Amino acid sequence: MCIELNILCICTLITERRKMTTPIKIVITGGPCAGKTSIIERLKVDFDGIASFVPESATILLEGGYPAPPEDSAKRETWLSELQAVVGTLQLQLEAMVLRNALSADHSLIILDRSLGDLPAYHPRGYEAVMHQLKAHDITTLRDRYHHILHLHSLANMRAELYGKVGNASRYETREQAVKIDRRIRGSNEWLAMNGFYDVLPRANFEQKYLEVKNIIVQSLATVS
């Protein structure tokens, strides 16, 4: 294991991983304004030609013309339920497509921007409603779907003064809503990881947080069998 996580070290680990048949699936998740988008953009550069990426389904929909959330609270609950149904279907399709592409490209790593485990955190009625919408009969069908899950804690939860729409113009949650969602996402994802669940707390600067995430990913390449 390299102490300095440079590109040579990563490539060496990837060479070993290519002897395996199934790519490692690592989820980057967290509440609104957790730094996911910025971190994943950096990962795309550092792992170019090495990893395949699953984009965030909700962002694709909201930036692609899906109706904005209504102001009325009752209508908003219906909107959330309908949105999560569409997000879940799209998530399944994207995961399957990216897996095929990763195998074709001989990539040993798949990095996901959120997971199916995020759906109950946003759905007004939680797990049972999500499973019904996905036409699954047992929530344990999601267990061990991903190798590692990294939960990036939202700034709304720890540094409220920095919370906002920077990094995602489609963000619609208030700070109070973001705090609740952050906690619910953590709870709904914690049991889905096959090999490890990691809390990534806010750091003094972005670079420190990014290096912590990258470190976890590189270590996973060395330890997952």
N, C-alpha and C positions, 0 to 999 in steps of 0.2 A: 504494500500500500504506500503510495507516495505521500510524503508530508506536504509538499507544495502541490496544490491541485492545478497543475498546468495542463495544456492541451496534450502533451506527450503522454502524461499520466493517464488522461481520459482515454486516449486512443489505445493504450496498452490494455486497459480494462475492457474496452469495447471489443478488442481482438479476442480476448478470452470469452466474452459473453457471446460472441458469434458462433461459438461451438454449441450453444444452447439453441433450442428450437422456438421458444416462446419469448417475445420481447418483455422486458420489465415495464410494468405500467405504474407510473408515478403521478399522483393527483396533486395539483396545486390548488388549494381552495382557501376559503376564508370569507369573512363578512365584507360588506361594501367598504371600499377605500382601505383595503389591506395591502395594496401594492402588487397584486397579482399580475395585472397587465404589464407593468414596467418590468417586473422580474422575468416574466415569460418572454418578453421581447429580448431581453439580454440572453436568456437561455437559448433562444433561436440562433443567436450569433455564435455562442460558445459551443453549441452542440450541432452546428450546421453539418449536414452529411452524416450525422450519427444518430439523431433522434427524429421521430415523427411527432407531430403535435396535433392534439384534438382541440379545436377552438371552443370558446364558450357559446353554448347554444342560445342562451337568452339574449346575449349581445347581438348575435347574428340576426335574431328575429326583430329585436327592438330597433336596431339600426337599419333593418331592411324594410321597415314600414309597418310592423305590427302595431296595432293601436296603442296609444299611450294610456296609462292608468287613469281611470275616472276619479273625480274628486269625491263623489258620494261613496261613503264607507261600504254600504251594502253592495253597490255595483262593483266596487273595488275588489271585494272578496270573490265575487263571481269572475271578475277579470283575472285575478290571481290563479284561481282554479283552472280556468281555461288555458291560461298561459303555461302553467306547469305541465298540463297534458301535452301541449305542443312541444315544449322543451324536452320532456321525457322521450317522446317519439324521435325527435331530431337527435338527441344525445345517443340513443341506441344506434341510429343509423350512422352517425359520425364515428362512433367508436368502432363499429364493424368495418367501415370504409378505411379508416386510418390503420387499423390492424392489417387489412389486406395490403395496403400500400407499404406499410413497414416491413412486412414479410417479403414483398416484392423487391424493396430497396435494400434488403439485408440490414435493416436497422434493428438494433438490439434494445432500443429504449423508446417508449411512448410516454410523452408528457401531456397530461390532460388539464385543461383549464376548467375546473369543477368536475363533479362526478354525478352519477345518479343519486348518490347519497345526499346531495344538496337539495333535491326536490322537496322532501318533507319539511325542510326548514322554511321554505317559501310558501308551501301549500297551507291554506287555512285549516285543513282537516288532517294534516299529517300523513303518516305512513300508510294507513289503510286506504285512504283515498288515492294516494300515489300508486300503490300496487294495483288497485282496481283499474286505474287509468292505463297502466302499463300491461294490464291483463295478466298479472302474475298472482299466484295464489298464496305465496309464502314469502315474507320479507327476507328469509334466509337465502333466497336465490341470489341476493346481492352480496352475501358474505364471501370474502376472499376474491372478489372481482378484480381488486387492485392490489399491487404488491406493497406500495407505500402511499401514505396520504400525509401531506404537509399542510397544516392549518396555519395560515397567516392571520394573525389577530388584527382586527380592524382598528384604524386610528380612532374611530368613533368610540371604541371601548376604553382606550387608554390615553389618547391625546386628542380630546374632543375639539380643541381649537384648530386642528389641522384637517378636520373632516370636511369633505366637499366633493365636487364633481370632477376634480382634476384627475385625468387618466381615463375617465369614462363619462362622456357626455350623456349617456343613456341612463345613468344612475337616477333613480326616482325616490329612494328611501330617505326619510329624515334621519337625523343623527340617532334619535331614540329608537326608531325602527331598526336602524343598522346595528345597534347594540344587541337587540333581541335576536336579530337574524344571525349575527356572529356567533352567539352562544348556541343557538339551535343548530347551526351548521356543524359546529364542533361535536355536539351530541349525536347528530345523525350520521356523521362520518366515522366516528372513532372506532366503531366495531367492524368497519368494512375492510380494513387494511389486513392483508395476508401476513405481512412481515413487520410492519411498524407504522405507528401513528406519531407524528411529530408536531409539537407546538412551536411556532416561530413567532416570537414576540417582537414588538416594535423595537428598533435599535436607534442609536443616536444619529445614524445617517443611513442612507439607502445602501451604500456599498457594503456595510457590515451585514445588513439583512440579506442582501443578494449572495454574499459569500457563504453565509450559513446555509442557505437553500442549496447552493451549488455543492457544498461540502457533503450534505446529506445525500444528494443524488449520486455523487461519485462513490461514496461509501456503499450505497445500495448496489452499484454495479459490481463492486468487489465481493459483496457478501451474499446476494441472492443467488440461489442455485437452481 
